[in-house]
């Protein structure tokens, strides 16, 4: 367990890091400094004990909209930032004022209004994640001049009817596609060449999701030389 100050100090010093922050809310791993990062902001399923009695939905219902196994997809990469808390506690891919759901996907989330003290705890962890992300990207841009961030999600194609459900979907709605078109096209090409047993592998752009999440908005607004790629996996 690391403090925010310890994480930022290690980043500024260029030291390897492996630890959890904010009572385990997210895990940062820096094995070596490279110009690319992978995040899994919806990988978490846990919620703090004080909220258990407030939920109006079940664990199974939450799991349908969380992104299980996205942490496993990226954990071998040199730099990863992985959420452990459920998006139903606070959603890191939404702006702070929208991060705590009242209703989600047509279902009431809470049995009654949450106390302000609980809301404050959740939003403090949301803010801490973005301070650490900012410190990380600042370090990488300073060291390498530019950075690539894979914003990895999964989508549950089995509970919705999609006319076309690609293996991979890149959301470019918030990206400077003129500037980064060559990079995006190469990524689409390489993902489409992957081999998965018994599966037709394809990669689309803005088909099932367009990449409107807050993390992409935040990075695009604050870091001129970081390309964030919102990537949905079927």
matplotlib code that plots the C-alpha trace (Angstrom):
import matplotlib.pyplot as plt

x = [0.0, 1.5, 0.6, -0.1, 3.0, 5.2, 3.9, 4.4, 7.9, 8.9, 7.6, 9.5, 12.6, 12.1, 12.0, 10.1, 6.7, 4.4, 1.6, -2.0, -3.3, -6.4, -7.1, -6.6, -8.8, -6.3, -3.0, 0.0, 2.8, 5.9, 8.4, 10.4, 9.8, 8.6, 6.5, 3.2, 0.7, -2.3, -5.3, -8.3, -10.6, -13.6, -11.8, -12.8, -15.8, -15.2, -17.1, -16.4, -18.2, -20.1, -22.0, -23.1, -26.5, -27.3, -27.2, -30.6, -28.9, -27.1, -23.5, -24.5, -26.2, -23.1, -20.9, -22.9, -21.6, -18.2, -15.2, -13.9, -10.6, -9.4, -6.8, -5.5, -5.3, -2.8, -1.0, 2.1, 2.8, 5.6, 3.3, -0.3, -2.9, -5.8, -8.9, -10.0, -13.2, -16.4, -17.6, -20.9, -19.1, -17.7, -17.0, -13.5, -14.6, -17.1, -16.6, -16.7, -20.1, -21.5, -19.2, -21.7, -24.7, -28.3, -29.6, -27.5, -28.7, -32.3, -31.8, -31.9, -28.5, -29.2, -32.1, -32.0, -29.9, -26.3, -25.0, -22.8, -19.9, -19.9, -20.1, -17.1, -15.1, -15.8, -15.1, -11.8, -10.6, -11.8, -9.7, -6.7, -6.7, -6.5, -3.7, -1.6, -2.5, -1.4, 1.9, 2.6, 1.9, 3.8, 6.8, 6.6, 6.1, 9.1, 11.2, 10.2, 8.5, 5.3, 3.2, 0.6, -2.1, -4.3, -7.7, -8.9, -12.5, -14.8, -18.3, -21.0, -22.3, -24.6, -27.0, -27.6, -28.3, -25.5, -25.9, -22.1, -20.0, -16.3, -13.6, -11.9, -13.4, -11.4, -13.3, -11.9, -14.6, -12.4, -9.1, -7.2, -7.7, -5.9, -2.8, -2.8, -4.5, -1.4, -1.0, -4.7, -4.8, -1.7, -3.2, -6.4, -4.4, -2.3, -5.3, -7.1, -4.2, -4.3, -5.1, -7.7, -8.7, -12.0, -12.7, -12.9, -10.8, -11.7, -11.2, -13.6, -13.7, -16.6, -18.9, -20.2, -18.6, -17.2, -14.8, -16.7, -15.3, -13.9, -10.5, -10.0, -11.4, -9.1, -6.0, -6.7, -7.4, -4.3, -1.6, -0.7, 1.7, -0.2, -2.4, -5.1, -6.8, -10.1, -10.3, -13.3, -12.9, -15.8]
y = [0.0, 3.3, 6.9, 9.3, 11.3, 8.1, 7.3, 10.8, 11.0, 7.6, 8.8, 12.0, 10.1, 7.5, 4.6, 1.3, 1.2, -1.6, -0.9, 0.0, 3.4, 4.8, 1.6, -0.5, 1.6, 1.2, -0.5, 1.1, -1.0, 0.5, -2.2, 0.0, 3.4, 3.1, 5.5, 3.5, 2.8, 0.5, 1.3, -0.8, 1.7, -0.7, -3.9, -3.7, -5.4, -4.6, -2.0, -0.8, -2.5, 0.6, 0.7, -2.9, -2.3, 0.6, -1.2, -1.8, -4.1, -7.4, -8.3, -10.2, -7.2, -5.1, -7.6, -7.3, -3.7, -4.0, -5.1, -8.4, -9.7, -6.4, -6.3, -9.7, -8.6, -5.9, -7.0, -8.2, -4.8, -2.6, 0.2, -0.4, 1.4, -0.8, 0.0, -2.4, -0.6, -1.1, 1.5, 1.3, 2.9, 5.7, 5.6, 6.7, 7.1, 9.8, 13.4, 13.8, 15.4, 12.3, 9.6, 8.3, 6.7, 7.2, 5.1, 3.0, 1.1, 1.5, 0.2, 2.0, 1.7, 2.7, 1.9, 5.5, 8.6, 8.1, 10.2, 13.1, 11.6, 8.5, 10.5, 12.5, 9.3, 8.0, 11.3, 11.6, 8.3, 9.4, 12.6, 10.6, 8.4, 11.4, 13.1, 9.9, 9.5, 13.1, 12.6, 9.4, 11.0, 14.1, 11.9, 10.0, 13.0, 14.7, 11.6, 10.5, 13.5, 11.6, 8.7, 6.2, 5.1, 2.1, 2.7, -0.9, -1.9, -4.8, -4.8, -7.4, -8.2, -11.0, -8.8, -6.3, -6.7, -5.3, -5.7, -6.0, -6.9, -6.7, -8.4, -5.0, -1.5, 1.7, 4.8, 7.9, 10.5, 12.6, 12.1, 14.2, 11.7, 13.8, 14.0, 10.3, 8.6, 6.6, 5.3, 4.3, 2.6, 0.5, -0.5, -1.5, -3.6, -5.3, -6.1, -7.6, -10.0, -11.5, -15.2, -16.4, -20.0, -20.6, -16.9, -14.6, -11.6, -8.1, -4.6, -1.7, 2.0, 3.7, 0.8, -0.3, 2.6, 5.9, 6.7, 9.4, 8.5, 11.0, 9.5, 10.2, 13.7, 14.4, 13.2, 14.9, 18.2, 18.1, 16.3, 17.5, 14.7, 11.7, 9.7, 7.9, 4.9, 3.8, 0.1, -2.1, -5.9, -8.2]
z = [0.0, -1.1, -0.3, -3.2, -2.2, -2.4, -5.8, -7.2, -5.6, -7.2, -10.6, -10.5, -9.5, -12.3, -9.9, -10.4, -8.6, -7.6, -5.2, -4.4, -3.4, -1.6, 0.4, -2.7, -5.0, -7.8, -8.5, -10.3, -11.8, -13.4, -14.1, -16.5, -18.0, -21.6, -23.7, -23.4, -20.7, -20.4, -18.1, -17.0, -15.3, -15.1, -14.2, -10.5, -8.8, -5.1, -3.2, 0.4, 3.2, 4.3, 0.9, 0.8, 2.4, 0.1, -3.3, -5.0, -7.6, -7.2, -7.7, -10.8, -12.2, -11.6, -13.3, -16.5, -17.0, -15.4, -17.4, -15.9, -17.1, -18.7, -15.9, -16.9, -20.6, -19.7, -16.6, -18.4, -19.8, -18.3, -17.1, -16.0, -13.9, -12.9, -10.9, -8.2, -7.1, -9.0, -11.4, -9.5, -6.5, -8.6, -12.4, -13.3, -16.9, -16.0, -14.9, -11.1, -11.1, -13.0, -11.4, -8.9, -10.5, -9.4, -12.3, -14.7, -17.8, -16.7, -13.2, -9.9, -8.3, -4.7, -2.4, -1.1, -1.4, -0.3, 2.6, 1.6, 3.6, 1.5, -1.7, -0.6, 0.1, -3.4, -5.1, -3.3, -4.8, -8.2, -7.8, -6.5, -9.6, -11.9, -9.9, -10.2, -13.9, -14.5, -12.6, -14.6, -18.0, -17.1, -16.3, -19.5, -21.8, -20.1, -20.6, -24.1, -25.6, -26.3, -24.9, -26.0, -23.6, -24.2, -22.4, -22.3, -21.8, -22.6, -23.8, -23.1, -26.6, -25.2, -23.4, -26.2, -29.9, -32.0, -35.8, -35.9, -32.8, -33.7, -31.6, -31.0, -31.3, -31.3, -30.2, -31.9, -31.2, -29.0, -30.8, -33.3, -36.1, -38.7, -36.6, -35.5, -38.4, -39.4, -35.8, -35.5, -38.9, -38.0, -34.7, -36.4, -38.8, -36.2, -34.0, -36.9, -37.5, -34.0, -33.7, -31.2, -31.1, -32.9, -33.3, -36.3, -35.2, -36.6, -35.5, -36.2, -35.4, -33.7, -34.3, -30.9, -28.9, -30.0, -27.1, -25.3, -21.8, -19.3, -19.2, -23.0, -22.6, -19.6, -21.3, -24.6, -22.8, -20.6, -22.6, -26.1, -26.8, -25.4, -27.7, -25.7, -27.5, -26.1, -26.9, -26.4, -26.4, -27.2]

ax = plt.figure().add_subplot(projection="3d")
ax.plot(x, y, z, "-o")
ax.set_aspect("equal")
plt.show()
